[in-house]
Amino acid sequence: MKKIILISIICLFISGILSAQILDDLSNDDFLSKDSIVEVKYQQKSAQKAMLYSALFPGAGQFYVNKKSIMAYVYPIIEISLWSVYISDFSKGDDVTKKYKKFADEHYDRARQTKVQNNFINHPSLANSIYSTNHFRLDDTNTQHFYEDIGKYNKYIFGWEDWYEKYVRDINGNNIECIWVFDGLDTLNPSDIVWIGNRPINPPEGYGANEYDSPDKASEMRKQYIQMRKNAEKHYSSADNMRFLLAANHLVSSIEAFRATNKYNRNALKTVSIQPTIETTVFNNQITPILSINCKF
């Protein structure tokens, strides 16, 4: 949006300067002065109108100046093409957004997240550490922040279905057990403690005693969800680029309409010419030379 606003301001600024320039140039032409002996008769085109038309719809100014100009049809084709890509990309972004939200609604559960994070907070190693209720602030409703946070921050990984099944053991249906891995415990400073991963509740055969899974690798569902969000952002980013190019097409077409108007008016004026010639005529039964002036316009 900022790019489009900036381009619009530049377009208006340039349009004002160029429009003033063409009026000044045309007013200084000798053959357009009030004292000119030749009355110029042609349909002069307005640079202001041409630029305004093209600013509103690219190519319209060129069509106003000269219907046979190829640019009167090139700019509309570009405009329609850019709009087509913009609508397509924006629609694809919306489609992927709906899919990743549906995926999250099916595989992410706040109840699991709350249950595990409470176990996390109450872990005896985390007394006076940075991990507290204030550390977890997941939205209570399905806001845009909610859908962003569950993929962006590791601390909200606990609600993903596959993570919960792999790292959590339910005890009596109420309490849970997790095997946490922390770094910084040996400093005896609670602020140095950092959660770095978990050991699976039922580790596979060959899993080492000191091995653990880091948060960014612990949930395939979360990885898939993050990729879906990236795909949506890719489509939206492409749509934003199309908006920028659309604004540029209006700007370029508007400036080119000025050039086309200037060229049209000057070419029309150049067709006006005064040519003195000596001819003969019969006057009083005698052949008499006369001076004549031919005017073409």
ABEGO torsion letter per residue (X at the ends): XAAAAAAAAAAAAAAAAAAAAAAAAAAABAAABAABABBBBBBBBBAAAAAAAAAABBGAAAAAABAABAAAAAAAAAAAAAAAAAAAAAAAAAAAAAAAAAAAAAABBAAAAAAAAAAAAABAAABGBABBAAABBBBABBBAAAAAAAAABAAAAAABAAAAAAABBBBGGABBBBBBBBBGAAAGBAAABBBAEBBBABBBBGBBAABBBBAAAABAAAAAAAAAAAAAAAAAAAAAAAAAAAAAAAAAAAAAAAAAAAAAAAAAAAABBBBBBBBBBBBGGBBBBBBBBBBBX
